[in-house]
Amino acid sequence: MFEEERLQKITGYVQSNTRASVHKLCELFGVSESTVRRDLNELEKRRMIKRTHGGAVCLESVGFEPTYSEKEDQYREEKQSIAERAAALIEDGDSLLIDSGTTTLYLAPHLARFKQLTVVTNSIHLLQQLSIYPGITLMATGGTLRPNTMALVGPVAEQFLSRIRVDKAFMATNGIEKSMGLTTPNISEASVKEKMMQVAEQVFVLADHSKIGRVSFARFGSLSDIDGCITSDLVTEEQRQEFVSRGVRLFLVESPKKLP
């Protein structure tokens, strides 16, 4: 196989699978690790893929940010199950930080049963949904609205967060990968997310299986910064072991695709 043909096939594989390890590419194309690493470096120069420790990820995932409605339509049943499992981690009397995101939004109906909660959020949609529940003391971070995600961001939001401490934070993410950690397309949202994690006693990430192994533009934390990740059983065994090896508790919900 000529080099250019191999480069095209590597690009296609990474785009189809969102990520690839050096070891896997060696097996697929029957070449040495040094050859694969050289190929990946060349593809990164061409802006075809994004290099990571031990492999590569699809470049589209780095800067691409779908609209809120587009994200809401993806993996709806899986996100609902993830949110239901996350709600089981909440106790009456807790103070919570709930990040803006389509998966975290599904937490809202599960909070109606609690008699007393304090909820802080930067999500306009969550503020609207939670405002009808009498048992919730609801607080907004304030800040500048990002219409694409309906999230409040910026210095005002960060200053507010620096004044509080909460029991648990429930975070959304566009990507979670072993070496790059937690990432999102927008630097302003990343800054607020990082601050949220810093002021919580426990941090839980809610992520459908498509986010596992992805890398986006702006980093806001590492795997060691979180206490647990709630996702579906569609994640691979290799991905599960990555969480375990870093001391992250993994909560797996049954995928709707596997339900009878």
BAFI-3210 file (N, C-alpha, C; in Angstrom, 3 decimals, decimal comma, padded with zeros to 6 digits):
// residues 260
n [1|2|3|4|5|6|7|8|9|10|11|12|13|14|15|16|17|18|19|20|21|22|23|24|25|26|27|28|29|30|31|32|33|34|35|36|37|38|39|40|41|42|43|44|45|46|47|48|49|50|51|52|53|54|55|56|57|58|59|60|61|62|63|64|65|66|67|68|69|70|71|72|73|74|75|76|77|78|79|80|81|82|83|84|85|86|87|88|89|90|91|92|93|94|95|96|97|98|99|100|101|102|103|104|105|106|107|108|109|110|111|112|113|114|115|116|117|118|119|120|121|122|123|124|125|126|127|128|129|130|131|132|133|134|135|136|137|138|139|140|141|142|143|144|145|146|147|148|149|150|151|152|153|154|155|156|157|158|159|160|161|162|163|164|165|166|167|168|169|170|171|172|173|174|175|176|177|178|179|180|181|182|183|184|185|186|187|188|189|190|191|192|193|194|195|196|197|198|199|200|201|202|203|204|205|206|207|208|209|210|211|212|213|214|215|216|217|218|219|220|221|222|223|224|225|226|227|228|229|230|231|232|233|234|235|236|237|238|239|240|241|242|243|244|245|246|247|248|249|250|251|252|253|254|255|256|257|258|259|260]
n.u [000,850|000,632|001,996|000,333|-002,168|-002,490|-002,583|-005,016|-006,767|-006,351|-007,296|-010,008|-010,733|-010,396|-012,255|-014,621|-014,741|-014,322|-012,054|-008,713|-006,253|-002,646|-001,725|-003,946|-004,081|-001,669|-002,183|-004,276|-003,143|-000,743|001,819|004,707|004,919|006,340|005,973|003,193|002,956|004,381|002,734|000,402|001,300|001,780|-000,833|-002,024|-000,689|-001,821|-004,279|-006,237|-006,744|-006,706|-004,006|-003,498|-002,345|-000,967|-002,505|-005,130|-007,812|-010,955|-010,902|-013,101|-014,595|-013,267|-013,589|-016,228|-019,560|-022,690|-026,090|-028,298|-030,795|-030,189|-028,435|-030,159|-031,837|-030,300|-029,649|-031,747|-033,301|-031,272|-029,998|-032,043|-032,168|-029,636|-029,831|-031,814|-030,449|-028,469|-029,977|-030,501|-028,327|-028,667|-029,588|-032,120|-031,958|-029,537|-027,139|-026,805|-024,953|-025,849|-024,911|-025,167|-026,712|-027,846|-028,190|-028,022|-030,275|-032,364|-032,447|-034,203|-037,145|-036,869|-036,216|-038,419|-039,511|-038,139|-038,007|-036,493|-034,103|-031,199|-030,468|-028,125|-027,580|-026,402|-027,998|-030,481|-032,736|-033,001|-033,506|-036,036|-037,546|-037,203|-038,298|-040,920|-041,084|-041,785|-040,091|-037,519|-034,865|-033,861|-031,164|-029,523|-026,504|-025,984|-024,539|-023,310|-025,360|-025,067|-026,420|-026,329|-026,117|-027,714|-026,613|-025,312|-022,454|-019,049|-017,288|-019,024|-020,594|-018,540|-017,502|-019,668|-019,783|-017,404|-017,991|-019,449|-020,160|-020,858|-022,618|-022,731|-021,862|-023,256|-022,225|-022,063|-020,621|-018,757|-016,846|-014,914|-011,931|-009,127|-006,495|-006,765|-008,864|-011,727|-013,638|-014,866|-016,517|-016,352|-014,461|-015,258|-017,394|-015,974|-014,376|-016,251|-017,301|-015,027|-014,722|-017,087|-016,608|-014,567|-015,762|-017,320|-018,070|-018,353|-018,096|-019,879|-020,049|-022,252|-022,724|-023,512|-022,788|-021,471|-019,847|-017,660|-014,255|-014,025|-012,622|-012,781|-012,562|-011,792|-010,323|-011,498|-011,046|-009,569|-009,673|-009,095|-010,210|-012,849|-015,485|-017,240|-018,638|-021,462|-022,835|-023,665|-024,016|-022,916|-020,331|-016,957|-015,028|-012,362|-012,547|-013,964|-012,071|-010,213|-011,402|-011,603|-008,893|-008,083|-009,334|-011,988|-015,383|-017,632|-020,827|-023,101|-025,765|-028,458|-028,426|-030,869|-030,826|-030,278|-032,374|-035,238]
n.v [-001,195|002,159|005,170|007,501|006,419|004,923|006,968|008,170|006,093|005,814|008,287|008,012|005,882|006,991|009,084|007,633|006,184|007,993|007,984|006,588|004,241|004,044|001,432|-000,030|000,932|000,017|-002,733|-002,796|-001,867|-003,134|-002,071|-000,521|000,932|003,336|004,144|004,549|006,617|008,621|008,930|009,887|012,303|013,647|013,774|015,383|017,785|018,378|019,007|017,030|015,208|015,047|014,823|012,723|011,544|008,520|008,033|009,174|011,542|012,384|015,307|016,932|016,876|018,571|021,411|021,663|022,624|021,686|022,977|023,755|022,501|020,526|018,900|018,093|016,337|014,108|010,837|010,690|008,935|007,560|009,652|010,393|008,148|008,284|010,686|009,982|008,056|009,680|011,324|009,612|009,843|012,017|013,612|014,569|017,929|018,511|020,730|021,827|022,092|022,542|022,053|023,670|021,947|019,395|016,790|017,130|018,674|016,879|016,081|017,686|016,960|014,894|016,056|016,986|015,461|015,928|017,345|019,431|021,278|023,041|024,633|025,625|027,091|027,648|027,489|028,548|027,125|025,191|026,853|027,776|025,371|024,349|026,258|025,852|024,092|023,712|022,838|023,571|025,778|028,114|029,301|031,545|031,799|034,173|036,329|036,408|035,625|032,773|032,167|029,838|027,657|028,359|029,098|030,737|032,670|033,882|036,618|037,532|035,296|033,560|034,972|034,908|032,132|031,757|032,509|030,590|027,273|023,926|020,768|018,824|018,634|018,478|017,784|018,685|017,658|017,949|016,260|013,541|012,251|010,088|011,250|013,986|014,736|016,510|018,276|021,074|022,993|025,824|028,463|030,232|028,917|026,724|027,844|028,588|026,065|024,824|026,337|025,661|022,985|023,267|024,277|022,365|019,633|017,026|015,767|014,974|013,664|013,774|011,947|010,916|007,908|008,657|010,757|009,776|009,338|011,370|014,541|017,965|021,550|023,263|022,717|021,741|020,273|017,354|013,717|012,984|014,987|014,490|012,709|010,771|009,222|009,163|007,167|005,192|001,600|001,176|001,962|000,981|-001,870|-001,202|001,580|001,669|000,640|002,675|004,678|003,377|002,917|005,439|006,018|006,814|006,587|004,599|004,798|002,890|002,891|001,018|000,729|002,032|000,734|-001,828|-002,756|-004,948]
n.w [000,000|-000,930|000,550|000,490|-000,021|002,311|004,201|003,532|004,130|006,881|007,768|007,062|008,725|011,312|011,210|010,950|013,316|015,300|016,904|017,225|018,157|018,230|018,329|017,334|014,699|013,715|013,650|011,773|009,361|009,074|009,628|011,223|014,582|014,551|011,925|011,838|013,744|012,418|010,197|011,450|012,494|010,104|009,074|010,979|010,519|008,097|008,930|009,167|011,162|014,805|016,906|019,739|022,961|022,325|020,065|017,888|017,228|015,711|013,812|013,344|015,670|017,332|016,940|016,248|016,962|017,589|017,316|020,090|019,802|017,936|019,412|021,410|020,120|019,721|020,787|022,685|024,407|025,722|027,091|028,816|030,488|031,626|033,075|034,910|036,417|037,487|039,153|041,233|042,828|044,350|047,417|049,785|050,852|049,757|048,219|044,943|041,889|038,616|035,443|032,222|029,586|027,293|028,301|031,087|031,392|031,408|033,990|035,379|035,704|037,547|039,914|041,140|043,183|045,520|048,793|049,746|048,216|047,109|044,191|041,887|038,774|035,398|033,256|031,126|030,281|032,319|034,513|033,848|033,866|036,475|038,078|038,840|040,919|044,265|046,302|045,727|046,103|043,984|042,086|039,887|038,010|036,796|034,253|030,826|028,085|026,015|023,050|021,465|023,153|025,222|027,655|030,553|030,789|031,355|033,142|035,217|035,877|036,719|038,900|040,667|041,154|042,516|045,064|046,362|047,728|047,007|047,437|045,361|041,931|038,720|035,640|032,165|029,025|025,948|025,140|026,427|027,269|027,728|027,879|027,202|028,773|029,955|027,632|025,657|023,055|023,348|024,715|026,742|027,973|028,866|030,845|032,798|033,426|034,502|036,829|038,159|038,795|040,603|042,898|044,024|046,201|045,301|041,992|039,141|035,914|033,204|030,395|027,169|025,265|022,910|023,499|024,811|024,484|022,659|021,641|022,189|021,591|023,846|026,968|030,183|032,439|034,034|034,043|036,631|038,088|038,506|040,241|039,389|036,435|034,447|032,140|029,195|028,656|026,198|025,914|025,300|026,492|026,817|027,144|029,531|031,322|031,268|032,802|035,281|035,898|036,536|038,832|038,712|039,352|037,618|036,285|034,725|032,474|031,022|027,571|025,315|022,870|023,493|024,796|025,107]
ca.u [000,000|001,395|001,831|-000,826|-003,359|-002,592|-003,018|-006,448|-007,494|-006,268|-008,241|-011,353|-010,985|-010,548|-013,521|-015,721|-014,739|-014,062|-010,737|-007,952|-004,978|-001,513|-001,708|-005,004|-003,718|-000,605|-002,837|-005,099|-002,393|000,438|003,039|005,293|004,438|007,011|005,316|001,876|003,136|004,770|001,517|-000,512|001,871|001,552|-002,260|-002,324|-000,198|-002,804|-005,538|-007,189|-007,044|-006,100|-003,181|-003,606|-001,367|-001,256|-003,383|-005,686|-009,261|-011,522|-010,746|-014,414|-015,097|-012,521|-014,153|-017,637|-020,537|-024,054|-027,020|-028,935|-031,867|-029,554|-027,926|-031,280|-032,419|-029,382|-029,597|-032,692|-033,637|-030,062|-029,804|-033,068|-031,744|-028,467|-030,316|-032,525|-029,426|-027,816|-030,884|-030,409|-027,180|-029,053|-030,305|-032,826|-031,110|-028,313|-026,949|-026,356|-024,645|-026,213|-024,347|-026,027|-026,493|-029,080|-028,333|-028,324|-031,639|-033,280|-032,505|-035,243|-038,356|-036,540|-035,997|-039,721|-039,859|-037,380|-038,661|-035,622|-032,852|-030,716|-029,919|-027,485|-027,369|-026,194|-028,839|-031,772|-033,777|-033,183|-034,146|-037,456|-038,195|-037,148|-038,976|-042,272|-041,007|-041,747|-039,038|-036,195|-034,370|-033,223|-030,280|-028,837|-025,146|-025,799|-023,541|-023,667|-026,022|-024,636|-027,653|-026,161|-026,315|-028,588|-025,850|-024,765|-021,004|-018,321|-016,764|-020,077|-020,903|-017,392|-017,411|-020,718|-019,402|-016,283|-018,520|-020,295|-019,678|-022,016|-022,357|-022,537|-021,996|-023,588|-021,612|-022,190|-019,369|-018,789|-015,873|-014,187|-010,910|-008,204|-005,365|-007,202|-009,838|-013,043|-013,497|-016,075|-016,087|-016,254|-013,535|-015,980|-018,111|-014,975|-013,942|-017,315|-017,347|-013,880|-015,032|-018,130|-015,994|-013,708|-016,513|-018,201|-017,456|-018,337|-018,357|-020,346|-020,225|-023,309|-022,276|-023,909|-021,612|-020,767|-018,876|-016,505|-013,197|-013,986|-011,887|-013,269|-011,566|-011,332|-010,250|-011,907|-010,722|-009,026|-010,451|-008,832|-010,992|-014,242|-015,722|-017,989|-019,162|-022,689|-022,958|-024,397|-023,214|-022,367|-018,895|-016,159|-014,325|-011,140|-012,929|-014,319|-010,845|-009,562|-011,988|-011,239|-007,476|-007,903|-010,087|-013,297|-016,482|-018,408|-022,228|-023,572|-027,190|-028,697|-028,729|-032,154|-030,579|-030,163|-033,615|-036,079]
ca.v [000,000|003,390|006,029|008,397|005,590|004,584|008,179|008,330|005,054|006,159|009,395|007,455|005,070|007,893|009,801|006,687|005,675|009,183|007,911|005,389|004,111|003,652|-000,029|-000,500|001,268|-000,917|-003,994|-002,655|-001,583|-003,967|-001,266|-000,328|002,077|004,557|004,549|005,094|007,927|009,562|009,194|010,719|013,655|014,245|014,072|016,536|018,958|018,654|019,301|015,958|014,575|015,670|013,863|012,590|010,607|007,146|007,853|010,346|011,677|013,085|016,752|017,582|016,979|019,557|022,751|021,638|022,780|021,663|023,822|023,104|021,613|019,367|018,034|017,550|015,241|012,975|009,890|011,193|007,924|007,298|010,794|010,315|007,111|008,810|011,668|009,255|007,465|010,780|011,790|008,677|010,245|013,232|013,420|015,754|018,868|018,785|021,904|021,289|022,884|021,792|022,677|023,768|020,876|018,671|015,637|017,637|019,202|015,784|015,946|018,553|016,313|013,991|016,839|017,387|014,656|016,320|018,347|020,593|021,325|024,317|024,366|026,734|026,698|028,678|027,085|029,235|026,103|024,607|027,872|027,771|024,120|024,124|027,346|025,453|023,124|024,467|022,385|023,961|027,144|028,181|030,452|031,658|032,325|035,443|036,276|036,711|034,488|032,198|031,647|028,520|026,648|028,941|029,053|031,990|032,526|035,129|037,004|037,641|033,920|033,020|035,660|034,338|030,780|031,822|032,851|029,528|025,896|023,037|019,352|018,032|019,276|017,590|018,476|018,231|017,782|017,552|015,201|013,070|011,379|009,758|012,153|015,378|015,001|017,042|019,376|021,687|023,824|027,255|028,750|030,890|027,873|025,904|028,560|028,467|024,662|024,584|026,955|024,840|021,789|023,653|024,665|021,254|018,551|015,878|016,148|013,872|014,014|013,066|011,931|009,761|007,145|009,283|011,732|009,080|009,236|012,565|015,720|019,219|022,630|023,874|021,773|022,326|019,402|016,032|012,639|012,969|016,056|014,082|011,553|009,740|009,483|008,418|006,980|003,967|000,395|001,103|002,241|-000,229|-002,350|-000,388|002,874|001,448|000,462|003,982|005,349|002,630|003,112|006,796|006,146|007,426|005,637|004,569|004,393|002,513|002,633|000,153|001,462|001,678|-000,171|-003,189|-003,129|-005,812]
ca.w [000,000|-000,983|001,728|000,359|000,135|003,735|004,903|003,274|004,867|008,304|007,976|007,008|009,923|012,463|011,064|011,160|014,694|016,129|017,528|016,892|018,863|017,391|018,300|016,439|013,324|013,328|013,318|010,574|008,142|009,007|009,639|012,546|015,366|014,088|010,677|012,177|014,395|011,372|009,416|012,235|012,532|008,796|008,953|011,832|009,793|007,043|009,641|008,885|012,450|015,977|017,625|021,190|023,495|021,966|018,913|017,232|017,247|014,565|013,949|013,336|017,029|018,110|016,882|015,852|018,040|017,076|018,041|021,233|019,335|017,302|020,472|022,156|019,345|019,659|021,899|023,677|025,426|026,499|027,978|029,856|031,434|032,341|034,031|035,974|037,287|038,198|040,209|042,355|043,639|045,074|048,670|050,275|051,563|049,006|047,364|043,661|040,706|037,423|034,258|031,044|028,624|026,988|029,191|032,430|031,400|031,722|035,454|035,934|036,229|038,657|041,121|041,698|044,356|046,708|049,645|049,946|047,466|046,577|042,867|041,175|037,384|034,377|032,131|031,027|030,197|033,652|035,350|033,520|034,259|037,926|038,795|039,275|042,015|045,523|047,202|045,235|046,134|042,676|041,920|038,602|038,140|036,116|033,200|029,445|027,465|024,750|022,447|020,880|024,197|026,254|028,895|031,053|030,904|031,503|034,455|036,233|036,294|037,448|040,189|041,518|041,545|043,465|046,390|046,903|047,826|046,893|047,706|044,147|040,615|037,615|034,519|030,785|028,281|024,540|024,962|027,604|026,695|028,812|028,001|027,124|029,825|029,628|026,679|025,113|021,930|023,608|025,810|027,838|028,703|029,537|032,038|033,803|033,829|035,383|038,121|038,776|039,353|041,720|044,094|044,405|046,962|044,402|040,612|038,303|034,504|032,481|029,004|026,378|024,841|021,787|024,024|025,355|023,490|021,817|022,107|021,635|021,508|025,094|028,080|031,463|033,564|033,743|034,648|038,074|038,724|038,699|041,109|038,683|035,090|034,191|030,700|028,878|028,505|024,852|025,934|025,133|027,679|026,937|027,707|030,937|032,080|031,377|033,955|036,489|036,177|037,055|040,072|038,463|039,468|036,385|036,424|033,406|032,296|029,876|026,345|024,685|021,742|023,981|025,471|024,264]
c.u [000,888|001,053|000,573|-002,136|-003,572|-003,076|-004,521|-007,269|-007,462|-007,253|-009,676|-011,696|-011,228|-011,881|-014,715|-015,865|-014,504|-012,699|-010,036|-006,655|-003,889|-001,487|-002,737|-004,637|-002,582|-001,196|-003,570|-004,270|-001,060|001,741|003,509|004,700|005,069|006,392|003,959|002,014|003,531|003,557|000,578|000,004|001,635|000,079|-002,665|-001,848|-001,183|-004,182|-006,633|-007,635|-006,405|-005,315|-003,486|-002,515|-001,793|-002,160|-003,859|-007,198|-009,690|-011,450|-012,077|-014,920|-014,416|-013,204|-015,643|-018,552|-021,941|-024,944|-027,661|-029,999|-031,306|-029,046|-029,058|-031,892|-031,558|-029,458|-030,544|-032,983|-032,441|-029,822|-030,824|-032,685|-030,556|-028,900|-031,036|-031,533|-028,706|-028,670|-030,829|-029,238|-027,485|-029,833|-031,010|-031,881|-029,827|-028,334|-026,264|-025,949|-025,007|-025,810|-025,392|-025,691|-027,780|-029,271|-028,680|-029,739|-032,654|-033,316|-033,745|-036,467|-038,090|-036,331|-037,296|-040,040|-039,161|-038,081|-037,820|-034,309|-032,490|-030,024|-029,386|-027,223|-027,074|-027,022|-030,182|-032,914|-034,043|-033,861|-035,651|-038,151|-038,253|-037,919|-040,348|-042,255|-040,827|-040,608|-037,646|-035,963|-033,460|-032,407|-029,617|-027,453|-025,041|-024,766|-024,109|-024,241|-025,340|-025,865|-027,516|-026,413|-027,270|-027,937|-025,359|-023,279|-020,367|-017,934|-017,818|-020,434|-019,766|-017,242|-018,459|-020,293|-018,276|-016,745|-019,293|-019,534|-020,897|-021,602|-021,976|-022,713|-022,288|-023,229|-021,950|-020,847|-019,585|-017,815|-015,235|-013,234|-009,770|-007,055|-005,770|-008,233|-011,167|-012,893|-014,849|-015,659|-015,778|-015,412|-014,238|-016,767|-017,135|-014,533|-014,971|-017,405|-016,215|-014,145|-016,094|-017,527|-015,158|-014,481|-017,466|-017,422|-017,340|-018,740|-018,730|-020,567|-021,312|-022,959|-022,810|-022,665|-020,825|-019,723|-017,597|-015,467|-013,090|-013,159|-012,461|-012,207|-010,954|-011,419|-010,704|-011,665|-010,136|-009,909|-010,265|-009,615|-012,429|-014,336|-016,436|-018,423|-020,362|-022,895|-023,685|-023,449|-022,729|-020,886|-018,125|-015,488|-013,042|-011,455|-013,302|-013,064|-010,082|-010,104|-011,525|-009,794|-007,181|-008,767|-011,434|-014,366|-017,354|-019,805|-022,761|-025,068|-027,363|-029,094|-030,092|-031,979|-030,522|-031,417|-034,461|-037,211]
c.v [001,249|004,293|006,886|007,623|005,226|005,787|008,404|007,322|005,321|007,276|008,881|006,658|005,967|008,628|008,898|006,274|006,751|009,158|006,650|005,394|003,719|002,137|-000,581|-000,244|000,387|-002,251|-003,904|-002,581|-002,324|-003,204|-001,056|000,879|003,379|005,069|005,179|006,466|008,996|009,928|010,132|012,146|014,385|014,640|015,248|017,820|019,372|019,011|018,296|015,245|015,403|014,604|013,883|011,639|009,177|006,953|009,159|010,350|012,477|014,589|017,469|017,806|018,067|020,920|022,798|021,757|022,786|022,600|023,028|022,115|020,373|018,380|017,361|016,344|013,986|012,134|010,276|010,179|007,605|008,419|010,788|009,284|007,573|009,802|011,010|008,630|008,532|011,266|010,891|009,001|011,453|012,875|014,712|016,624|019,209|020,173|021,414|022,395|022,037|022,608|022,759|022,656|020,122|017,467|016,086|018,195|018,125|015,469|016,631|017,810|015,397|014,740|017,239|016,664|015,090|017,433|019,600|020,417|022,779|024,005|025,664|026,272|027,905|028,386|027,810|028,224|025,469|025,594|027,890|026,526|023,948|025,169|026,945|024,515|023,841|024,049|022,830|025,454|027,301|029,456|030,395|032,253|033,761|035,283|036,625|035,472|034,091|031,552|030,225|027,398|027,107|028,850|030,450|031,794|033,878|035,459|037,084|036,262|033,342|033,670|035,136|032,970|030,783|032,094|031,710|028,207|024,994|021,595|018,595|018,898|018,203|018,318|017,833|018,417|017,389|016,428|014,822|011,972|011,241|010,747|013,620|015,736|015,488|018,272|019,829|022,667|025,277|027,550|029,416|029,874|026,982|026,549|028,461|027,033|024,338|025,141|026,159|023,621|022,097|023,916|023,565|020,196|017,286|016,334|014,900|014,388|013,142|013,113|010,706|009,129|007,808|010,290|011,067|008,872|010,437|013,668|016,939|020,307|023,047|022,893|022,450|021,410|018,088|014,975|012,607|014,040|015,641|012,843|010,434|010,194|008,581|008,371|005,668|002,792|000,175|001,448|000,929|-000,633|-001,552|000,958|002,747|001,355|001,776|004,762|004,687|002,902|004,493|007,070|006,814|006,345|005,735|004,024|004,126|002,246|001,760|000,978|001,060|000,720|-001,623|-003,658|-003,978|-005,013]
c.w [000,000|000,215|001,632|000,517|001,606|004,545|004,733|004,075|006,370|008,632|007,992|008,245|011,141|012,393|011,341|012,616|015,739|016,819|017,032|017,677|017,876|017,222|017,317|014,979|012,814|012,890|011,985|009,296|008,046|008,917|011,076|013,258|014,888|012,792|010,949|012,822|013,376|010,516|010,167|012,345|011,218|008,625|009,832|011,172|008,705|007,611|009,261|010,159|013,571|016,729|019,112|021,651|023,139|020,779|018,316|017,381|016,023|014,774|014,011|014,752|017,834|018,112|016,597|017,066|017,445|017,876|019,180|020,772|018,661|018,345|021,225|021,450|019,337|020,933|023,046|024,794|026,314|027,511|029,127|030,924|032,270|033,412|035,203|036,949|038,088|039,361|041,437|043,277|044,521|046,329|049,058|051,086|050,834|048,372|046,096|042,695|039,504|036,200|033,140|030,062|028,387|027,911|030,603|032,510|031,767|033,222|036,028|036,478|037,417|039,979|041,801|043,004|045,642|047,474|049,805|049,179|047,185|045,260|042,269|039,748|036,510|033,133|032,164|031,001|031,567|034,598|035,108|034,057|035,778|038,720|039,329|040,484|043,350|046,454|046,823|045,421|044,927|042,538|040,546|038,816|037,656|035,018|031,841|028,780|026,157|024,092|021,908|021,878|025,291|027,633|029,257|031,333|031,212|032,935|035,555|036,774|037,134|038,817|041,159|042,038|042,583|044,889|047,049|047,018|047,816|047,172|046,439|042,900|039,576|036,326|033,181|030,093|026,829|024,259|026,280|027,129|027,708|028,967|028,005|028,187|029,301|028,736|026,143|024,017|022,268|024,848|026,997|028,659|029,462|030,845|033,161|034,320|034,799|036,777|038,860|039,475|040,593|043,009|044,567|045,173|046,116|043,003|039,802|036,881|033,898|031,002|028,282|025,754|023,719|022,257|024,519|024,251|022,574|022,469|021,413|021,850|022,844|026,266|029,374|032,656|033,095|034,380|036,159|038,827|039,020|039,582|040,385|037,310|034,878|032,692|030,448|028,694|027,071|024,812|025,881|026,440|027,895|027,568|029,176|031,802|032,247|032,577|035,254|036,880|036,751|038,286|039,932|038,540|038,222|036,660|035,020|033,401|031,068|028,661|025,808|023,521|022,183|024,692|024,541|023,633]
res [m|f|e|e|e|r|l|q|k|i|t|g|y|v|q|s|n|t|r|a|s|v|h|k|l|c|e|l|f|g|v|s|e|s|t|v|r|r|d|l|n|e|l|e|k|r|r|m|i|k|r|t|h|g|g|a|v|c|l|e|s|v|g|f|e|p|t|y|s|e|k|e|d|q|y|r|e|e|k|q|s|i|a|e|r|a|a|a|l|i|e|d|g|d|s|l|l|i|d|s|g|t|t|t|l|y|l|a|p|h|l|a|r|f|k|q|l|t|v|v|t|n|s|i|h|l|l|q|q|l|s|i|y|p|g|i|t|l|m|a|t|g|g|t|l|r|p|n|t|m|a|l|v|g|p|v|a|e|q|f|l|s|r|i|r|v|d|k|a|f|m|a|t|n|g|i|e|k|s|m|g|l|t|t|p|n|i|s|e|a|s|v|k|e|k|m|m|q|v|a|e|q|v|f|v|l|a|d|h|s|k|i|g|r|v|s|f|a|r|f|g|s|l|s|d|i|d|g|c|i|t|s|d|l|v|t|e|e|q|r|q|e|f|v|s|r|g|v|r|l|f|l|v|e|s|p|k|k|l|p]
***
